[in-house]
Amino acid sequence: MVRIGTVVMGASDVRRAAASWKAALGYVEREPLQDDWVVLVPAYGHGVGLCLGRSGTPVQEVPRVHLDLYTEEQDAEVDRLVALGAARIDWELYPDDPDFVVLADTEGNRFCVIDTTHG
């Protein structure tokens, strides 16, 4: 049996991306941050890690893989994440009555904030 240990995302500025994701998720560095690589883990308890590695690959506008962040307070969390440097994305693929909001991190990587109270 295997399990997901970390999700790896590319970043042109690993330090900036790490600062943003640490604030967003309450994560800490597993080992000291390098200019080209860092592994972030939950500050308390267990959970999936987030690795950020330097990459020159362009961001995908419609990524094949992305993060879904779950919350019962979607509006407040979206506002908090935007204040931390995330950007709202004008997503043409929203269904009617979506339970998610699409944002981009400081590197342009898309992720969703899911409203877990939405029917």
Phi and psi restraints in degrees (value plus and minus 20) as a CYANA .aco file:
   2 VAL   PHI    -137.4   -97.4
   2 VAL   PSI     145.3   185.3
   3 ARG   PHI    -163.5  -123.5
   3 ARG   PSI     140.1   180.1
   4 ILE   PHI     -97.4   -57.4
   4 ILE   PSI     102.8   142.8
   5 GLY   PHI    -118.5   -78.5
   5 GLY   PSI     -64.1   -24.1
   6 THR   PHI    -164.4  -124.4
   6 THR   PSI     133.8   173.8
   7 VAL   PHI    -128.3   -88.3
   7 VAL   PSI     113.1   153.1
   8 VAL   PHI    -128.7   -88.7
   8 VAL   PSI     110.4   150.4
   9 MET   PHI    -147.1  -107.1
   9 MET   PSI     126.3   166.3
  10 GLY   PHI    -104.1   -64.1
  10 GLY   PSI     131.7   171.7
  11 ALA   PHI    -173.2  -133.2
  11 ALA   PSI     118.0   158.0
  12 SER   PHI     -99.5   -59.5
  12 SER   PSI     -48.7    -8.7
  13 ASP   PHI    -145.0  -105.0
  13 ASP   PSI      71.1   111.1
  14 VAL   PHI     -81.7   -41.7
  14 VAL   PSI     -60.1   -20.1
  15 ARG   PHI     -83.6   -43.6
  15 ARG   PSI     -65.2   -25.2
  16 ARG   PHI     -84.3   -44.3
  16 ARG   PSI     -65.0   -25.0
  17 ALA   PHI     -83.2   -43.2
  17 ALA   PSI     -61.2   -21.2
  18 ALA   PHI     -83.0   -43.0
  18 ALA   PSI     -64.1   -24.1
  19 ALA   PHI     -79.7   -39.7
  19 ALA   PSI     -62.8   -22.8
  20 SER   PHI     -86.1   -46.1
  20 SER   PSI     -68.6   -28.6
  21 TRP   PHI     -88.6   -48.6
  21 TRP   PSI     -54.8   -14.8
  22 LYS   PHI     -81.3   -41.3
  22 LYS   PSI     -64.4   -24.4
  23 ALA   PHI     -88.0   -48.0
  23 ALA   PSI     -59.6   -19.6
  24 ALA   PHI     -86.8   -46.8
  24 ALA   PSI     -62.1   -22.1
  25 LEU   PHI    -125.4   -85.4
  25 LEU   PSI     -29.3    10.7
  26 GLY   PHI      51.2    91.2
  26 GLY   PSI      12.3    52.3
  27 TYR   PHI    -114.1   -74.1
  27 TYR   PSI     144.7   184.7
  28 VAL   PHI    -151.0  -111.0
  28 VAL   PSI     145.1   185.1
  29 GLU   PHI     -95.5   -55.5
  29 GLU   PSI     112.0   152.0
  30 ARG   PHI     -91.0   -51.0
  30 ARG   PSI     -61.9   -21.9
  31 GLU   PHI    -151.1  -111.1
  31 GLU   PSI     146.4   186.4
  32 PRO   PHI     -74.8   -34.8
  32 PRO   PSI     117.7   157.7
  33 LEU   PHI     -82.8   -42.8
  33 LEU   PSI     115.7   155.7
  34 GLN   PHI    -125.3   -85.3
  34 GLN   PSI     143.8   183.8
  35 ASP   PHI     -84.6   -44.6
  35 ASP   PSI     -43.7    -3.7
  36 ASP   PHI    -139.0   -99.0
  36 ASP   PSI     -17.0    23.0
  37 TRP   PHI    -185.6  -145.6
  37 TRP   PSI     120.9   160.9
  38 VAL   PHI    -175.5  -135.5
  38 VAL   PSI     127.6   167.6
  39 VAL   PHI    -134.3   -94.3
  39 VAL   PSI     102.4   142.4
  40 LEU   PHI    -124.3   -84.3
  40 LEU   PSI     120.4   160.4
  41 VAL   PHI    -154.5  -114.5
  41 VAL   PSI     139.2   179.2
  42 PRO   PHI     -77.1   -37.1
  42 PRO   PSI     117.8   157.8
  43 ALA   PHI     -86.6   -46.6
  43 ALA   PSI     -52.5   -12.5
  44 TYR   PHI    -152.9  -112.9
  44 TYR   PSI     112.8   152.8
  45 GLY   PHI      61.6   101.6
  45 GLY   PSI    -184.4  -144.4
  46 HIS   PHI    -129.4   -89.4
  46 HIS   PSI     139.7   179.7
  47 GLY   PHI     148.8   188.8
  47 GLY   PSI     153.9   193.9
  48 VAL   PHI     -90.2   -50.2
  48 VAL   PSI     114.5   154.5
  49 GLY   PHI    -100.5   -60.5
  49 GLY   PSI     142.9   182.9
  50 LEU   PHI    -145.6  -105.6
  50 LEU   PSI      95.8   135.8
  51 CYS   PHI    -118.8   -78.8
  51 CYS   PSI     118.0   158.0
  52 LEU   PHI    -140.6  -100.6
  52 LEU   PSI     102.1   142.1
  53 GLY   PHI    -143.8  -103.8
  53 GLY   PSI     122.8   162.8
  54 ARG   PHI     -80.4   -40.4
  54 ARG   PSI     114.8   154.8
  55 SER   PHI    -167.8  -127.8
  55 SER   PSI     122.1   162.1
  56 GLY   PHI    -123.5   -83.5
  56 GLY   PSI     -15.4    24.6
  57 THR   PHI     -91.3   -51.3
  57 THR   PSI     115.6   155.6
  58 PRO   PHI     -84.3   -44.3
  58 PRO   PSI     129.2   169.2
  59 VAL   PHI     -90.7   -50.7
  59 VAL   PSI     120.1   160.1
  60 GLN   PHI    -104.6   -64.6
  60 GLN   PSI     109.6   149.6
  61 GLU   PHI     -88.1   -48.1
  61 GLU   PSI     -54.8   -14.8
  62 VAL   PHI    -143.0  -103.0
  62 VAL   PSI      66.9   106.9
  63 PRO   PHI     -90.2   -50.2
  63 PRO   PSI     128.2   168.2
  64 ARG   PHI     -96.9   -56.9
  64 ARG   PSI     -46.9    -6.9
  65 VAL   PHI    -151.2  -111.2
  65 VAL   PSI     118.6   158.6
  66 HIS   PHI    -174.3  -134.3
  66 HIS   PSI     149.6   189.6
  67 LEU   PHI    -111.4   -71.4
  67 LEU   PSI     122.0   162.0
  68 ASP   PHI    -132.6   -92.6
  68 ASP   PSI     101.5   141.5
  69 LEU   PHI    -122.7   -82.7
  69 LEU   PSI     103.9   143.9
  70 TYR   PHI    -114.5   -74.5
  70 TYR   PSI     119.9   159.9
  71 THR   PHI    -177.4  -137.4
  71 THR   PSI     133.7   173.7
  72 GLU   PHI    -113.6   -73.6
  72 GLU   PSI     -23.8    16.2
  73 GLU   PHI    -147.9  -107.9
  73 GLU   PSI      45.5    85.5
  74 GLN   PHI     -77.8   -37.8
  74 GLN   PSI     -70.5   -30.5
  75 ASP   PHI     -79.5   -39.5
  75 ASP   PSI     -66.0   -26.0
  76 ALA   PHI     -85.0   -45.0
  76 ALA   PSI     -61.0   -21.0
  77 GLU   PHI     -89.2   -49.2
  77 GLU   PSI     -59.3   -19.3
  78 VAL   PHI     -81.2   -41.2
  78 VAL   PSI     -65.6   -25.6
  79 ASP   PHI     -80.7   -40.7
  79 ASP   PSI     -63.3   -23.3
  80 ARG   PHI     -83.6   -43.6
  80 ARG   PSI     -63.9   -23.9
  81 LEU   PHI     -86.6   -46.6
  81 LEU   PSI     -58.7   -18.7
  82 VAL   PHI     -84.2   -44.2
  82 VAL   PSI     -60.3   -20.3
  83 ALA   PHI     -84.0   -44.0
  83 ALA   PSI     -46.0    -6.0
  84 LEU   PHI    -104.7   -64.7
  84 LEU   PSI     -24.6    15.4
  85 GLY   PHI     102.0   142.0
  85 GLY   PSI     -25.7    14.3
  86 ALA   PHI     -90.6   -50.6
  86 ALA   PSI     141.1   181.1
  87 ALA   PHI    -145.9  -105.9
  87 ALA   PSI     121.2   161.2
  88 ARG   PHI     -91.2   -51.2
  88 ARG   PSI     120.1   160.1
  89 ILE   PHI    -130.3   -90.3
  89 ILE   PSI     111.7   151.7
  90 ASP   PHI     -97.1   -57.1
  90 ASP   PSI      72.6   112.6
  91 TRP   PHI    -113.2   -73.2
  91 TRP   PSI      93.0   133.0
  92 GLU   PHI     -95.8   -55.8
  92 GLU   PSI     -31.0     9.0
  93 LEU   PHI    -118.7   -78.7
  93 LEU   PSI      -7.7    32.3
  94 TYR   PHI     -81.5   -41.5
  94 TYR   PSI     114.3   154.3
  95 PRO   PHI     -98.7   -58.7
  95 PRO   PSI     155.2   195.2
  96 ASP   PHI     -84.9   -44.9
  96 ASP   PSI     117.7   157.7
  97 ASP   PHI      32.3    72.3
  97 ASP   PSI      39.6    79.6
  98 PRO   PHI     -89.9   -49.9
  98 PRO   PSI     132.0   172.0
  99 ASP   PHI    -120.7   -80.7
  99 ASP   PSI     -10.7    29.3
 100 PHE   PHI    -154.5  -114.5
 100 PHE   PSI     135.3   175.3
 101 VAL   PHI    -143.4  -103.4
 101 VAL   PSI     112.1   152.1
 102 VAL   PHI    -112.4   -72.4
 102 VAL   PSI     107.4   147.4
 103 LEU   PHI    -145.6  -105.6
 103 LEU   PSI     149.2   189.2
 104 ALA   PHI    -146.8  -106.8
 104 ALA   PSI     121.3   161.3
 105 ASP   PHI     -96.4   -56.4
 105 ASP   PSI    -194.6  -154.6
 106 THR   PHI     -83.1   -43.1
 106 THR   PSI     -36.4     3.6
 107 GLU   PHI    -119.1   -79.1
 107 GLU   PSI     -24.8    15.2
 108 GLY   PHI      74.0   114.0
 108 GLY   PSI     -21.7    18.3
 109 ASN   PHI     -87.3   -47.3
 109 ASN   PSI     106.4   146.4
 110 ARG   PHI     -96.0   -56.0
 110 ARG   PSI     124.9   164.9
 111 PHE   PHI    -171.5  -131.5
 111 PHE   PSI     143.4   183.4
 112 CYS   PHI    -137.9   -97.9
 112 CYS   PSI     125.6   165.6
 113 VAL   PHI    -128.3   -88.3
 113 VAL   PSI      94.0   134.0
 114 ILE   PHI    -117.6   -77.6
 114 ILE   PSI     111.7   151.7
 115 ASP   PHI    -106.8   -66.8
 115 ASP   PSI      86.0   126.0
 116 THR   PHI     -95.7   -55.7
 116 THR   PSI     -28.8    11.2
 117 THR   PHI    -111.7   -71.7
 117 THR   PSI     -27.0    13.0
 118 HIS   PHI     -91.7   -51.7
 118 HIS   PSI     108.7   148.7
